Amino acid sequence: MLNIVLVEPEIPQNTGNIARTCACVGARLHLVEPMGFRLTEKNLKRAGCDYWDDVEVVRWPCVEAFFAAHGDDELHLFTGQAACGYRDVVYGPDAFLLFGRESRGLDQAIIDARADRCRRIPMREGARSLNLSNAVAIAAYEALAQQGFPGLV
């Protein structure tokens, strides 16, 4: 199963959109705390997400706990600092696609420690970043396309 990992997400609406994408493609959603919001019913309704019951959500207390459990797994870290394009790698069926906060992405120490696992989604020079939920959708669909869209119609 494809794994989407949000490291310290800040905006509930983005997380709701990503949960919807995960529900539609059958991906597992990992949420790494601290988050910029609480997963309360009010926040979920505000995010407009009625898909939460269709998503397997795994919560992690911190990024260190996530890496302790999955550091040896197939990880793809998405950052504007990567030299390797997101379409230049092969994604396995159990890959983990990691994305950082909306405001500043993944911490530099995480990027530096795993530079060979970093991926870039191209965009125009001078543009700061894509919306997080759009970046997740682009990466998830590339990974699934490489696998022939397993289980999707």
Residue pairs with C-beta under 8 A, 6 or more apart in sequence:
1 26
1 27
1 28
1 56
1 93
1 94
2 25
2 26
2 27
2 28
2 91
2 93
2 94
2 95
2 97
2 140
2 143
2 144
3 27
3 28
3 30
3 94
3 95
3 96
3 97
4 18
4 21
4 22
4 27
4 28
4 29
4 30
4 97
4 99
4 136
4 140
5 30
5 32
5 66
5 96
5 97
5 98
5 99
6 15
6 18
6 29
6 30
6 31
6 32
6 99
6 132
6 136
7 32
7 63
7 66
7 98
7 99
7 100
7 101
7 106
7 110
8 32
8 33
8 34
8 35
8 36
8 63
8 100
8 101
9 15
9 18
9 31
9 35
9 36
9 37
9 101
9 102
9 132
10 35
10 36
10 37
10 101
10 102
10 103
11 36
11 37
11 102
11 132
12 37
12 43
12 44
12 46
12 47
13 46
13 47
13 48
14 102
14 131
14 132
14 133
15 31
15 35
15 37
15 47
16 44
16 47
16 48
16 49
17 47
17 49
17 133
18 29
18 132
18 133
18 136
19 29
19 49
19 51
19 52
19 55
19 57
20 49
20 51
21 27
21 133
21 136
21 137
21 140
22 28
22 29
22 51
22 55
22 140
23 51
23 54
23 55
24 51
25 140
25 141
25 144
25 152
26 151
26 152
27 140
28 55
28 56
28 57
28 58
29 55
29 56
29 57
29 58
30 57
30 58
30 59
30 60
30 66
30 96
31 39
31 57
31 58
31 59
31 60
32 59
32 60
32 62
32 63
32 66
33 59
33 60
33 61
33 62
34 62
36 101
37 43
44 52
60 66
60 69
63 107
63 110
70 96
73 94
73 96
74 91
74 92
74 94
74 95
74 96
75 95
75 96
75 98
75 114
75 117
76 86
76 89
76 91
76 95
76 96
76 97
76 98
76 117
76 119
76 139
76 143
77 98
77 106
77 110
77 111
77 114
77 117
77 118
77 119
78 86
78 97
78 98
78 99
78 100
78 106
78 118
78 119
78 120
78 121
78 135
78 139
79 100
79 105
79 106
79 111
79 118
79 119
79 120
80 105
80 120
80 123
80 129
81 111
81 118
81 120
82 115
82 118
82 119
82 120
83 118
83 120
84 118
84 119
84 120
85 119
85 120
85 121
85 122
86 119
86 120
86 121
86 138
86 139
86 142
87 142
88 119
89 119
90 146
91 97
91 142
91 143
91 146
91 147
93 147
93 150
95 143
97 136
97 139
97 140
97 143
98 106
99 105
99 106
99 132
99 135
99 136
99 139
100 106
100 107
100 110
102 132
105 129
111 118
119 139
121 130
121 135
121 138
121 139
123 129
123 130
129 135
130 138
144 150
144 152
